[in-house]
Amino acid sequence: MKNGPLAVVGASVLWGTAGTAGLLVSADSVALAAARLVIGGSALALFAGRGFRRVVSPGLLLAAVAVAAYQLCFFAAVGRTGVAIGTVVAIGSGPVFTGLLSWVLHGRRPSTRWALATTAAVCGCAALIGGGGAQAGGQVVSGVLFALLGGLLYAFYAVSAARAIEAGAPSNAVMSVLFGGAAVIMLPVLLLDGVRWLAEPRGLLAVLYLGLGTTAVSYLLYGKGLRTTPVATAATLALAEPAVAALLGVVVLGERLAPVSVAGLVLLALSLVAVAVPERAPRERALESQP
């Protein structure tokens, strides 16, 4: 197996720790997301140095706007539908939109195995997150629309990044443009919400981890994975994030998983393995079938 899928899963593992780390911060979710992007985007820009200048393009700048807009759409969705429904729709629709955009924009039709495994993974994700009983908010329709828009925005910036990397751009430079640009956009949001909560030592350490670990390092890994992993496959592998979050909830926070959630976790794990294992080329299958 190539290292690309492993790098994507490594990024997903880091993303899955964000929820637990966020519990250490007293700020509201929008301010926390803004601080995470500002710190992580700045770190990625510094890491790339001057290299990001060579890859800046209108397409990547638009993708940077999508990175920032995704955060806002996600939290708008969760605020209207509740955490379970908003998360399932936003995260679950991401791989589907990614596969469709990759097909429509670049003519890369997803394989049947990817379609089946992704469908199973999304179902597993829904069972895992909603197994404890999903509580819907009072504005379900608008919340679901925000969540779907978030999934589409995620797909757009993932496909844009993959396209630039495939064209020869260094993955760390591409990620620095996306998240450095998003940091510039989200800085006013952070300042408007106030930064007094950053004076708390525990909160400051948590935000530094969220910015450096779950954003900067994770997207360096994700970019590395996109060098050899189709973006549709990478988007499906990213569904490991809620599985890691659920396991941390059990191990660290003492939460319990309902039987439906356990079944969803198993289905999700099996689906991710099916996606990660490389498919044989038609020529290889033809040679094996010869007597």
BASELUM-781036 format. One line per field, with one value per residue (C-alpha): residue number from 0; residue in three letters; x, y, z. Coordinates in Angstrom, 1 decimal, always signed. Example, Ala and Ser with C-alpha at 12.3 -4.5 7.8 and 13.67 -1.06 7.14 Angstrom:
% BASELUM-781036
k	c(0_1)
r	c(ALA_SER)
xx	c(+12.3_+13.7)
yy	c(-4.5_-1.1)
zz	c(+7.8_+7.1)
***
This chain:
% BASELUM-781036
k	c(0_1_2_3_4_5_6_7_8_9_10_11_12_13_14_15_16_17_18_19_20_21_22_23_24_25_26_27_28_29_30_31_32_33_34_35_36_37_38_39_40_41_42_43_44_45_46_47_48_49_50_51_52_53_54_55_56_57_58_59_60_61_62_63_64_65_66_67_68_69_70_71_72_73_74_75_76_77_78_79_80_81_82_83_84_85_86_87_88_89_90_91_92_93_94_95_96_97_98_99_100_101_102_103_104_105_106_107_108_109_110_111_112_113_114_115_116_117_118_119_120_121_122_123_124_125_126_127_128_129_130_131_132_133_134_135_136_137_138_139_140_141_142_143_144_145_146_147_148_149_150_151_152_153_154_155_156_157_158_159_160_161_162_163_164_165_166_167_168_169_170_171_172_173_174_175_176_177_178_179_180_181_182_183_184_185_186_187_188_189_190_191_192_193_194_195_196_197_198_199_200_201_202_203_204_205_206_207_208_209_210_211_212_213_214_215_216_217_218_219_220_221_222_223_224_225_226_227_228_229_230_231_232_233_234_235_236_237_238_239_240_241_242_243_244_245_246_247_248_249_250_251_252_253_254_255_256_257_258_259_260_261_262_263_264_265_266_267_268_269_270_271_272_273_274_275_276_277_278_279_280_281_282_283_284_285_286_287_288_289_290)
r	c(MET_LYS_ASN_GLY_PRO_LEU_ALA_VAL_VAL_GLY_ALA_SER_VAL_LEU_TRP_GLY_THR_ALA_GLY_THR_ALA_GLY_LEU_LEU_VAL_SER_ALA_ASP_SER_VAL_ALA_LEU_ALA_ALA_ALA_ARG_LEU_VAL_ILE_GLY_GLY_SER_ALA_LEU_ALA_LEU_PHE_ALA_GLY_ARG_GLY_PHE_ARG_ARG_VAL_VAL_SER_PRO_GLY_LEU_LEU_LEU_ALA_ALA_VAL_ALA_VAL_ALA_ALA_TYR_GLN_LEU_CYS_PHE_PHE_ALA_ALA_VAL_GLY_ARG_THR_GLY_VAL_ALA_ILE_GLY_THR_VAL_VAL_ALA_ILE_GLY_SER_GLY_PRO_VAL_PHE_THR_GLY_LEU_LEU_SER_TRP_VAL_LEU_HIS_GLY_ARG_ARG_PRO_SER_THR_ARG_TRP_ALA_LEU_ALA_THR_THR_ALA_ALA_VAL_CYS_GLY_CYS_ALA_ALA_LEU_ILE_GLY_GLY_GLY_GLY_ALA_GLN_ALA_GLY_GLY_GLN_VAL_VAL_SER_GLY_VAL_LEU_PHE_ALA_LEU_LEU_GLY_GLY_LEU_LEU_TYR_ALA_PHE_TYR_ALA_VAL_SER_ALA_ALA_ARG_ALA_ILE_GLU_ALA_GLY_ALA_PRO_SER_ASN_ALA_VAL_MET_SER_VAL_LEU_PHE_GLY_GLY_ALA_ALA_VAL_ILE_MET_LEU_PRO_VAL_LEU_LEU_LEU_ASP_GLY_VAL_ARG_TRP_LEU_ALA_GLU_PRO_ARG_GLY_LEU_LEU_ALA_VAL_LEU_TYR_LEU_GLY_LEU_GLY_THR_THR_ALA_VAL_SER_TYR_LEU_LEU_TYR_GLY_LYS_GLY_LEU_ARG_THR_THR_PRO_VAL_ALA_THR_ALA_ALA_THR_LEU_ALA_LEU_ALA_GLU_PRO_ALA_VAL_ALA_ALA_LEU_LEU_GLY_VAL_VAL_VAL_LEU_GLY_GLU_ARG_LEU_ALA_PRO_VAL_SER_VAL_ALA_GLY_LEU_VAL_LEU_LEU_ALA_LEU_SER_LEU_VAL_ALA_VAL_ALA_VAL_PRO_GLU_ARG_ALA_PRO_ARG_GLU_ARG_ALA_LEU_GLU_SER_GLN_PRO)
xx	c(+0.0_+1.3_+2.0_-0.6_-3.6_-1.7_-0.8_-4.5_-5.6_-2.9_-4.4_-7.8_-6.6_-5.4_-8.7_-10.5_-8.7_-10.0_-13.3_-11.7_-9.1_-11.8_-13.4_-10.5_-11.4_-14.1_-14.6_-17.6_-17.2_-16.9_-14.1_-12.4_-12.6_-11.2_-8.3_-7.5_-7.4_-5.4_-2.7_-2.6_-2.7_+0.0_+2.2_+1.7_+2.6_+5.8_+6.7_+6.3_+8.4_+8.5_+7.5_+3.8_+4.3_+5.0_+1.7_-0.7_-3.5_-7.0_-8.3_-6.3_-7.3_-11.0_-10.3_-8.9_-12.2_-13.9_-11.8_-13.0_-16.6_-16.7_-16.0_-18.8_-21.3_-20.5_-21.1_-24.2_-25.5_-24.8_-26.4_-29.7_-29.9_-27.9_-24.4_-25.3_-27.4_-25.2_-22.0_-23.4_-24.6_-21.5_-18.9_-20.9_-21.7_-18.0_-16.8_-19.8_-19.4_-15.7_-16.2_-18.8_-16.7_-13.6_-15.8_-17.5_-14.5_-11.7_-13.4_-12.3_-15.2_-15.2_-15.0_-17.8_-15.9_-15.3_-19.0_-20.1_-17.5_-18.2_-21.9_-21.2_-18.8_-21.3_-24.0_-21.5_-20.7_-24.4_-24.9_-21.8_-22.7_-26.5_-26.6_-27.2_-30.3_-30.0_-31.6_-32.7_-32.8_-35.7_-34.4_-33.7_-34.2_-31.9_-29.4_-29.2_-28.8_-25.8_-24.3_-24.7_-23.1_-20.3_-19.7_-19.6_-17.1_-14.9_-15.1_-14.2_-11.0_-10.0_-10.3_-8.6_-5.6_-5.4_-5.4_-2.6_-0.5_-1.0_+0.2_+3.5_+3.0_+4.6_+1.9_+3.1_+3.0_-0.5_-1.8_-0.1_-2.0_-5.3_-5.0_-2.8_-5.5_-8.2_-6.3_-6.4_-10.1_-10.8_-8.6_-11.3_-13.8_-11.4_-10.8_-14.5_-15.3_-12.6_-9.3_-9.4_-10.0_-6.5_-5.1_-6.1_-3.0_-5.1_-7.1_-3.9_-2.3_-5.4_-5.7_-2.0_-2.5_-5.6_-3.8_-0.5_-1.5_-5.0_-4.5_-0.9_+0.6_-2.6_-2.9_+0.8_+0.0_-3.2_-1.3_+1.4_-1.3_-2.9_+0.4_-0.4_-4.0_-7.0_-8.9_-12.2_-10.4_-8.8_-12.1_-13.6_-10.6_-11.1_-14.2_-11.9_-12.1_-15.5_-14.3_-11.3_-13.4_-15.8_-13.1_-11.5_-14.9_-14.9_-11.3_-10.7_-14.1_-15.7_-18.6_-20.5_-21.3_-24.8_-24.9_-25.9_-22.9_-20.6_-22.1_-21.5_-17.9_-17.3_-19.0_-17.0_-13.7_-14.4_-15.4_-12.2_-10.1_-11.9_-11.2_-7.6_-6.5_-5.4_-7.5_-5.8_-5.6_-7.7_-4.6_-3.5_-6.9_-6.8_-3.4_-4.5_-7.5_-5.4_-4.7)
yy	c(+0.0_+3.4_+5.9_+8.4_+6.8_+6.5_+10.2_+11.0_+8.8_+10.4_+13.8_+12.4_+11.1_+14.6_+16.1_+13.7_+15.0_+18.5_+18.1_+16.8_+19.6_+22.2_+21.2_+22.9_+26.3_+28.6_+30.5_+30.0_+27.7_+30.4_+32.2_+28.9_+28.0_+31.4_+31.1_+27.6_+28.9_+32.0_+30.0_+27.0_+29.1_+31.4_+28.4_+26.8_+30.1_+30.4_+26.8_+27.3_+30.5_+32.2_+29.0_+29.9_+32.9_+30.6_+28.7_+31.6_+31.6_+32.8_+29.3_+28.7_+32.1_+31.2_+27.9_+29.8_+31.6_+28.2_+27.1_+30.0_+29.8_+26.1_+26.8_+29.4_+27.1_+24.2_+26.1_+27.7_+24.2_+22.8_+25.7_+25.1_+21.3_+20.1_+18.6_+15.1_+16.0_+18.9_+16.9_+13.9_+16.0_+18.2_+15.5_+12.8_+14.9_+16.0_+12.7_+12.5_+16.1_+15.5_+12.5_+14.3_+17.5_+15.4_+13.7_+16.8_+19.1_+16.7_+13.7_+11.3_+8.9_+7.3_+3.5_+1.2_+0.1_+3.7_+4.4_+1.4_+1.8_+5.6_+4.9_+2.3_+4.7_+7.6_+5.2_+4.0_+7.7_+8.5_+5.5_+6.3_+10.0_+9.6_+6.3_+8.1_+9.8_+12.9_+16.0_+18.4_+22.1_+24.4_+25.3_+22.0_+22.8_+25.8_+24.0_+21.0_+23.4_+25.1_+21.7_+20.7_+23.9_+23.2_+19.8_+21.3_+24.0_+21.3_+19.3_+22.4_+23.3_+19.6_+19.2_+22.6_+21.6_+18.2_+19.7_+22.1_+19.4_+17.1_+19.9_+19.9_+22.5_+21.6_+20.3_+22.4_+25.6_+24.8_+24.3_+27.5_+29.5_+27.9_+28.2_+31.3_+33.0_+31.6_+33.0_+36.5_+36.2_+34.8_+37.3_+40.0_+37.4_+36.4_+40.1_+40.9_+38.0_+39.0_+37.2_+37.6_+33.9_+33.3_+34.6_+31.4_+29.0_+25.9_+27.6_+29.0_+25.5_+23.9_+26.6_+26.2_+22.4_+23.0_+25.4_+23.6_+20.0_+19.7_+22.3_+22.9_+19.4_+17.6_+19.5_+19.0_+15.3_+15.7_+17.5_+14.8_+12.2_+14.0_+13.5_+9.8_+9.4_+10.4_+13.2_+11.3_+8.4_+10.9_+12.5_+9.2_+8.2_+11.5_+10.0_+8.4_+11.7_+11.0_+7.5_+8.9_+11.5_+8.8_+6.6_+9.5_+10.3_+6.7_+6.5_+10.1_+11.5_+8.3_+8.4_+5.3_+4.2_+2.8_-0.5_+1.3_+3.5_+0.5_-1.1_+2.2_+2.3_-1.2_-0.5_+2.7_+1.0_-1.8_+0.8_+2.8_-0.3_-1.1_+2.4_+2.4_-0.8_+0.1_-1.3_-3.4_-2.0_-3.6_-4.9_-6.7_-8.3_-9.4_-11.0_-12.9_-14.3_-15.7_-19.5)
zz	c(+0.0_-0.8_+2.0_+0.6_+2.3_+5.6_+5.5_+5.0_+7.8_+10.0_+9.2_+10.1_+13.4_+14.3_+13.2_+15.4_+18.5_+18.0_+19.8_+22.9_+22.9_+22.3_+25.6_+27.4_+25.9_+27.3_+24.0_+21.8_+18.8_+16.1_+18.0_+18.6_+14.9_+13.9_+16.3_+15.1_+11.5_+12.3_+14.2_+11.8_+8.7_+9.9_+10.8_+7.3_+5.7_+7.7_+7.0_+3.3_+3.3_+0.0_-1.8_-1.6_-3.9_-6.8_-6.5_-5.8_-8.3_-8.5_-8.1_-4.9_-3.5_-4.1_-2.4_+0.6_+0.8_+0.8_+3.7_+5.8_+4.6_+5.5_+9.1_+9.3_+7.5_+9.7_+12.9_+11.5_+10.6_+14.1_+15.7_+13.8_+13.7_+16.7_+16.7_+15.5_+12.4_+11.4_+11.7_+9.8_+6.9_+6.6_+7.0_+5.2_+2.2_+1.8_+0.1_-2.1_-3.4_-3.8_-6.0_-8.1_-8.5_-9.4_-12.1_-13.4_-13.4_-14.3_-15.9_-13.2_-12.7_-9.3_-9.3_-8.2_-5.2_-4.1_-4.5_-2.5_+0.2_+0.5_+0.9_+3.6_+5.3_+5.3_+6.8_+9.4_+10.2_+10.6_+12.9_+14.9_+15.5_+15.8_+17.7_+21.0_+19.6_+17.4_+18.8_+16.0_+16.5_+15.6_+12.1_+10.6_+6.9_+6.9_+9.1_+6.7_+3.8_+5.6_+6.3_+2.6_+1.6_+4.0_+2.4_-1.0_+0.1_+1.6_-1.7_-3.6_-1.7_-1.5_-5.3_-5.9_-3.7_-5.3_-8.8_-8.0_-6.4_-9.4_-11.6_-9.8_-7.0_-3.6_-1.3_+1.6_-0.5_-1.7_+1.9_+3.0_+0.3_+1.3_+5.1_+5.1_+3.1_+5.4_+8.4_+6.9_+6.4_+9.9_+11.8_+11.9_+13.2_+16.0_+16.9_+16.9_+19.2_+21.6_+22.6_+26.4_+26.8_+25.3_+28.6_+30.3_+30.2_+29.6_+26.9_+25.2_+25.2_+23.7_+21.0_+20.1_+19.8_+17.7_+15.4_+15.1_+15.5_+14.1_+11.4_+10.4_+10.8_+9.8_+6.5_+5.8_+6.0_+4.0_+1.3_+1.3_+0.9_-2.1_-4.0_-4.5_-3.4_-5.6_-3.9_-3.8_-2.0_+0.4_+1.2_+2.1_+4.3_+6.1_+7.6_+10.1_+12.0_+13.7_+14.6_+16.4_+18.1_+19.3_+20.7_+22.5_+24.0_+25.4_+26.6_+27.8_+28.7_+29.9_+27.4_+26.4_+22.9_+22.1_+20.3_+17.1_+17.4_+17.9_+14.8_+12.9_+14.0_+12.8_+9.4_+9.1_+9.8_+7.3_+4.6_+5.1_+4.7_+1.5_+0.2_+1.3_-0.4_-4.0_-6.8_-9.4_-12.9_-15.6_-17.3_-14.1_-13.7_-17.4_-17.1_-14.0_-15.8_-18.6_-18.4)
***
